[in-house]
């Protein structure tokens, strides 16, 4: 069925931007609006070409761009689906880069604390929210073969993840990215990390078996969604028995 208006005509972008790029950006906006949820099929290239009044080749190139950025997954015999962190096209632990010395990923999770808090001045600035706005806080151990390898202290904004603290306490998810996908339709697409050395603190000594004054690997992780919003801030302390993989497996 023909549409009465061309979606691309509404895009206020410079004419020099390729048509497939304009189309790709508009498709991303439709995902962000919730029109297509993670895991759902998107229309065929032919249907999208008709909807946008472009050639099938242009529609195919727009979809290929989305696939290269891992925003969609192309499956032979099924079609193209929106990427999801629940498994399938995108692995839920793809951002987890810490392994034990015997090459086991630290996928096991033990929660030490899960509460609702108020955003500090620094958190508010980073998230772009008001100081004192509700946030979810959690502290948990990540382990491999039941041996604790690191402590994670994380903060999640609750303006876009309402009641996240209650839901985390209830479900105690192993994969936070899958939890955000499932509960809030939020797809974590990028992680920025800063890594440095630090001295073991009391929790490292108690839970990781570190000696007082022993060096640990300190990692600040910033998790961003499809729209580029900062969703989660994590501080990790990693024991000497773990190693950091520069590429995921």
NORTA-V76746 format. One record per residue. N is the residue number from 1. RES is the residue in three letters. BURIAL is # if it has 16 or more other ideal C-beta (glycine too) atoms within 10 Angstrom, else .. Layout:
N;RES;BURIAL + N;RES;BURIAL
This chain:
1;UNK;. + 2;UNK;. + 3;UNK;. + 4;UNK;. + 5;UNK;. + 6;UNK;. + 7;UNK;# + 8;UNK;# + 9;UNK;. + 10;UNK;. + 11;UNK;. + 12;UNK;. + 13;UNK;. + 14;UNK;. + 15;UNK;. + 16;UNK;. + 17;UNK;. + 18;UNK;. + 19;UNK;# + 20;UNK;# + 21;UNK;. + 22;UNK;# + 23;UNK;# + 24;UNK;# + 25;UNK;. + 26;UNK;# + 27;UNK;# + 28;UNK;# + 29;UNK;. + 30;UNK;. + 31;UNK;# + 32;UNK;. + 33;UNK;. + 34;UNK;. + 35;UNK;. + 36;UNK;# + 37;UNK;. + 38;UNK;# + 39;UNK;# + 40;UNK;. + 41;UNK;. + 42;UNK;# + 43;UNK;# + 44;UNK;. + 45;UNK;# + 46;UNK;. + 47;UNK;. + 48;UNK;# + 49;UNK;# + 50;UNK;# + 51;UNK;# + 52;UNK;# + 53;UNK;. + 54;UNK;# + 55;UNK;. + 56;UNK;. + 57;UNK;. + 58;UNK;# + 59;UNK;# + 60;UNK;. + 61;UNK;# + 62;UNK;# + 63;UNK;# + 64;UNK;. + 65;UNK;# + 66;UNK;# + 67;UNK;. + 68;UNK;. + 69;UNK;. + 70;UNK;. + 71;UNK;# + 72;UNK;# + 73;UNK;# + 74;UNK;. + 75;UNK;. + 76;UNK;. + 77;UNK;. + 78;UNK;. + 79;UNK;. + 80;UNK;# + 81;UNK;# + 82;UNK;# + 83;UNK;# + 84;UNK;# + 85;UNK;# + 86;UNK;# + 87;UNK;. + 88;UNK;. + 89;UNK;# + 90;UNK;# + 91;UNK;# + 92;UNK;# + 93;UNK;# + 94;UNK;. + 95;UNK;# + 96;UNK;# + 97;UNK;# + 98;UNK;# + 99;UNK;# + 100;UNK;# + 101;UNK;. + 102;UNK;. + 103;UNK;. + 104;UNK;. + 105;UNK;# + 106;UNK;# + 107;UNK;. + 108;UNK;# + 109;UNK;# + 110;UNK;. + 111;UNK;. + 112;UNK;. + 113;UNK;. + 114;UNK;# + 115;UNK;. + 116;UNK;. + 117;UNK;. + 118;UNK;. + 119;UNK;# + 120;UNK;. + 121;UNK;. + 122;UNK;. + 123;UNK;# + 124;UNK;# + 125;UNK;. + 126;UNK;. + 127;UNK;# + 128;UNK;. + 129;UNK;# + 130;UNK;. + 131;UNK;. + 132;UNK;. + 133;UNK;. + 134;UNK;# + 135;UNK;# + 136;UNK;# + 137;UNK;# + 138;UNK;# + 139;UNK;# + 140;UNK;# + 141;UNK;# + 142;UNK;# + 143;UNK;# + 144;UNK;# + 145;UNK;. + 146;UNK;. + 147;UNK;# + 148;UNK;# + 149;UNK;# + 150;UNK;# + 151;UNK;# + 152;UNK;# + 153;UNK;# + 154;UNK;# + 155;UNK;# + 156;UNK;# + 157;UNK;# + 158;UNK;# + 159;UNK;. + 160;UNK;# + 161;UNK;# + 162;UNK;. + 163;UNK;. + 164;UNK;# + 165;UNK;# + 166;UNK;. + 167;UNK;# + 168;UNK;# + 169;UNK;# + 170;UNK;. + 171;UNK;. + 172;UNK;. + 173;UNK;# + 174;UNK;. + 175;UNK;# + 176;UNK;# + 177;UNK;# + 178;UNK;# + 179;UNK;# + 180;UNK;# + 181;UNK;# + 182;UNK;# + 183;UNK;# + 184;UNK;# + 185;UNK;# + 186;UNK;# + 187;UNK;# + 188;UNK;# + 189;UNK;# + 190;UNK;. + 191;UNK;# + 192;UNK;. + 193;UNK;. + 194;UNK;. + 195;UNK;. + 196;UNK;. + 197;UNK;. + 198;UNK;. + 199;UNK;. + 200;UNK;# + 201;UNK;. + 202;UNK;. + 203;UNK;. + 204;UNK;# + 205;UNK;. + 206;UNK;. + 207;UNK;# + 208;UNK;# + 209;UNK;. + 210;UNK;# + 211;UNK;. + 212;UNK;. + 213;UNK;. + 214;UNK;. + 215;UNK;. + 216;UNK;# + 217;UNK;# + 218;UNK;# + 219;UNK;# + 220;UNK;. + 221;UNK;# + 222;UNK;. + 223;UNK;# + 224;UNK;. + 225;UNK;# + 226;UNK;# + 227;UNK;. + 228;UNK;. + 229;UNK;. + 230;UNK;# + 231;UNK;# + 232;UNK;# + 233;UNK;# + 234;UNK;# + 235;UNK;. + 236;UNK;# + 237;UNK;# + 238;UNK;# + 239;UNK;# + 240;UNK;# + 241;UNK;# + 242;UNK;# + 243;UNK;. + 244;UNK;. + 245;UNK;. + 246;UNK;. + 247;UNK;. + 248;UNK;. + 249;UNK;.
